[in-house]
Amino acid sequence: MHAEGFPTKLDMVLKACSISRARLAADLGVDKSVVSRWLSGVNVPTDHNLATLTKIVGTRIPGFSMHEWDVDVASLAARVGSGGRPAPTPTAGGSTRSSLEDWLPEPIVAEALTTTASRGSAYEGFWRSTRVANEFPGRFMHDSIMIRREANGLLRFHLGVVEMRFVGWALPIQTQLFCWGVDAPTGVFIFAILNGVLRLRAEVMDGLTLTLTRESGGAPVAAAALMERTGVLSGDREADDATFEAASGGNPLAPEGSIPKNIRDHLFRDTGPTAFARGGEALLRMAFATSLSRGAETGMPPQTNVVAMRKT
């Protein structure tokens, strides 16, 4: 087994099989901290542990073998993505519900799968958005967001605000993260295009959102938005769902004066013909050159973050 890239491969395989760290540790008969060290890149498994791990994965992805750990990340993503992808769900009429590939070009889905396999963990976690409030002009509000990789190899997007729960997908394509979700009871969609981060893990992202106001009939409304990481996933899906739900139930309206001036100025933008005549923007946009998207402010860039590995 090649140690290089093993943490990414293991994380991808566990998500494809819906196996938590605790479950894997119990099945292997090792402490949960051992699995955590494998995923963080501190250690790699012994040949015995790797063989047992491979058998466990093989019960969920037929034909999975030791050879899979030696292929490159993109090839493994294609393997476990198809192996772990749920079968189409039959509808009452006997047909199948459309999948992502039915309405997105296949190369785009393939790119999203490959990028998620190699960089998806950079976006997984809990987030809090800050954006101009739709119903309270001049005020700001927060949404609670969870991004988590699913068995099909893609990132699931969850957004909660008051009683509404939007569920959809987040696709990392080139330097952006394209997100959308829908609140099933109301049929309201939300879309977001966020500037991505070319580092180990995103901590802050900004971009634009598009949704509907909550007034009768609704009205399309766009806004600049900031997303800040508030936590990391535990690996226990039920616990993470509970954390997201608890964060979504609070008052989303930001207290008066709680948003720093630089953030207010970044999000509360003056656009249109009057602003354009003064040298400003004609359109609402979030240029990458002035983006606040970033990874952690401390730490080494990926190419210098070399971790010595030993077998356990």
Secondary structure, DSSP 8 states (H G I E B T S, - for coil): ---TTHHHHHHHHHHHHT--HHHHHHHHTS-HHHHHHHHHTSEE--HHHHHHHHHHHHTTSTT--GGGGGS-HHHHHHHHHHHHS----B-TTSSB---HHHHS-HHHHHHHHHHHHHHGGGT-EEEEEEEE-SSSTT-EE--EEEEEE-TTSSEEEEEEETTEEEEEEEEEETTEEEEEEEETTTTEEEEEEEE---SSSEEEEEEEEEEE-SSTT--EEEEEEEEEEEE---S-HHHHHHHHHHHHTS--B--TT-S-HHHHHHHS--BSHHHHHTTSBSS----GGG---EE-SSS--GGG-----EE-
